[in-house]
Amino acid sequence: MGSWTLKDIRWDRFDRSKLDPEIVKIVKAAALVEYNGGAYAHHLCRVFYDDPVFQQTARRWGEEEIQHGRALGRWAELADPEFDITAAFTRFQQGFQIDFDRDRLRRGSRTGEMVARCIVETGTSSYYSALRDAVQEPVLKEICRNIAADEVRHYQLFFRTLVRYLETERIGFWRRLCVAFGRLAESRDDELAFAYYAANEIGKPYDRRRHSHAYARRALAIYREPHIAGGVKMIFKAVGLAANSRYSRAAARLAWLLIRRRAGRLARAAS
């Protein structure tokens, strides 16, 4: 496990006067996704069935992801007494179903699987860093600081496994780049949209487009350029490019402009 537990969080510092209702909604959704980490760990253990060293890493990672969900869920219940993390997670699991028992490689190789995991950890570390810097409520800020640090460490765990498998699988740069782009594209799939719905829209029908936009509009608003730049460096490293090159800086600038453009478009559509 990581260096913190729920007992270490100073829950008595919770300050309702510093709540942002828009932030509360995306934290609820994040809690459900994080709490589902154990299922993803199970899938990784199936894929890496003959690698007990990595299986141990995956199980530890899954336990820490569940802890993230518990921390965020407990905070959300403080922020919104009507929110029930257990009931919301049940709705989420019933509506967003993936076959976690399969042992087929989705990315074509174990190296590809680790590139994909590095991309996910890049996204989560950037997200929780942005959320940490955006919020005023002290307990949530503490939780996000802890989670962001965990996600960077998780990236490093998966990257080390990536390097280890590169020695035998010899997956080239272009294949790794394709996997990275593919996983980035999947960030717009149903998972976050349905999590937002399950956490915030009880009794209403699920509308993928509407709920995806509702989540993205609130989530994209918290980012600042340094969060994106740090994430781009991590992506470059995962695909085998120099993280501190002028190409990385150019890509970070472009990514930031695209994110601001989409955030502005979503905000205008909502108003």
N, C-alpha and C positions, 0 to 999 in steps of 0.2 A: 504494500500500500504506500501511498504518498506520505508526505511529512505532516499532514493535517487530517483531522477528523471533524465531524459535526460538533463534537464537544469543545473543539478549539474556537469555534465561531462565537463571537461576543454578541449573542442574540439580544441581550438586554440593551444594546445600543440602537435597536431598531427605532427609526424616527419616521412616523407616519406623515409628518408635515413635509417631508422631502420626497414623497412618492410622485412619480410621473405615471399616470394611468396608461400611457402608450407603452412605456417600458414594462410595466407589469404584464401586459398582454404577451409580449415576446419572451419574457422570462418564463411564463407558464408553458409556452410552446417548447422552449429550450429544455425545460425540466423533463418533459416527456421523451424527447429525443435522447437526452443523456441517460435517462433511466433505462433505456432500451439497449444500453451498451453490452450487457451480458449476453444478449442474443447474438450480437455481432462477434463477440469473443468466441462463442460456441462455434460459429461458422468458420472462423479462422482456425480453430483447433481441428476442425474436420478437414480443411484444406491442407493444413500442415500436419497431417496425421502421424508422420514419422519423424517429427522434429520436436522432441520433448523440451528442448531449450526454448524454442519460440513459443510452444504451447504455454509454458509457464509465464512468459512475458504477456501473452495474449490474455490469459486468465487474470493476471494482475491488472492489466489495462482495463478489462471489463469491469472488475470490482471498483476501480477508481472512477470509471464513467458512471456507474450506478450511484456512487457517492455524490458525484456532481448533481445527478438528478434529484437525489434526496435533499441536498442542500438548497438547490434552487426551488424545489417543491415546497420545502418548509418555509422558505422566505415568501413564496407566492401565497401560501396560506395565511401568513401574517399580514401581507399586503391586501389580500382579498379574503376575508373570513368565509365567503361563500364558495371559495375554490377548494376542491377536494382532490389532491394529487392522485390518490388511489383510484377514485372513480374516473378521473380524466385519463389515467394511464390505461385503464380497462377499455375505455372507448377508443383510445388510440390503437391499442393492439388489435381490437376487433375490426377496425376499419383499414388499418395499414398492415397488410400481411405479406411477409416475405418468407420463402422457404429457407430457413436458417440451417436445416439439416443437410442440405446438399453439400457435396464435397467437390463439386466441379469448379475449376479455376475460371473465374469470370473475366480475368484480364489476360489469359493465355499463358501465363507463367507465374511463378511465385515472386519473381522480381517485379512483375507488373502489379501483383497484388500489393506489394509493399509501396510501390510508387503511388498507387491509389490511396493507401492508408496515409502516406505522407501528405497528400493533397488534402485529405479530410482534416488531419491534425493542423495543417497550415490554416485552413479556414476557421477552425474552432479557436485556435490560439489568437488569430487576428480579431475574431468576433468578441471574445471575452476581454481582450485588451481594450477594444473599442468601447465595450459596455462598461468596463471598469472606469474608463476616463470620462464617460458620458454621464454617469449617474451621480447623484448627490447623496442618496440614502447610504449611510455608512456600513450597514450590514451587507447589503448587496455589493457594495464596492469591495469589501473584504472577501466575499465569496468569489467574485469575478477575478480578483487578483490571484487567489489560490488556484482557481480553475485554469486561468491563462498560463500560469507557471507549469501546471500539470500537463497541459496540452503541448507545450514546447518540449517537455521531457518525453512525452509520448512520441512526438515526431522523431526525436533522437533515437528512441528505441527502435522504431520502424525503419529509420534510415540505416542504422547499423545492420539490421537484418537484410535490408536491400543490398548493401555492399557485400555482405556475406554470400548472398545468392548470385550476385553478378559474377563471382569468381567461377561459377560452374555453368550458369545459363547464358552468359555472354549476350545479354539483351542490349541492343544498340540504342544510340541516342534517339533516333527517330521513333522507334517503338515506344520508348519511355515517354517521349513527348506526346504521342498519340494517346497513351493511357492517361496522361495528366489532363489533356484537353477533354477526353471523354468523361473523366471523373468530375471536372469542373462543370461540364454541361449537365451532369446529373444533379447538380445543386438546385436545379429548378424542377426536380421531380416532385412527387406527391408527399414526400416525408415531412418537410417543414410546413407545407400548406395544410396537410391533414393534422399535424400536431397543433397548429394554430387553431384550426377548427375544433378539434377535440377539447382544447383547453378553454376556448372562449365563446363558442357558438352553440351551446347546448340547446337542443330542440329544433335547430334549423337544418335544412338540407345542405349537404356538402357541395360546394361549387369550387372546383379546382382553380379556375382562373381568378375568381374573386378572392378566395382565401390566400392564394399564392401572392396576389398583389397586396392584400392586407398585411401579410407578414413582411414582405419585402419592403414595403413603404416605410414601415416602422424600423426594421432592422438596418436598412441602408442609411437611414438618417443619422445613425450614431457614429459612422466611420469618419475618420480624418485621414489625410494623405499619408502620414507616417505608418498607420496601421496597414494600409495597402502596400506600401513600399516594403515593409518587413515581410509580409506574406509573399510578395513576388520573389524576394531573395530566397525564401525557403523552397518555393516551387522550382526556381532555377537550380538549386542545389540537388533537388530530388531527381531532375531529369539529366543532370550531368553538366550543367553550365556554370560558369563563374558567377557567384552570387553578388559580387560587388563590381561588376563590369558596367560599362556605359550602356550595354544592351539591357541589363537589368534595370538600370535607372530609367531608360526610355520606356521599357515595358511597364514599369510601375506608374510612370506619369500617364501613359495611355490608359491603363486600367483604372486609375483614379478618375480621369476625365469621363470614361464610360460609365463608371459607377455613379458619379455625380449627375450625369445626363439621365440615367435611368431613375435615380432617386427623384430628380426634379420632375420627370414625366409622370411618375406615380403620384407625387404630391399634387400636381396640377389636376390629374384625373380624379383624385379623391375630393378635391375642392369644387 
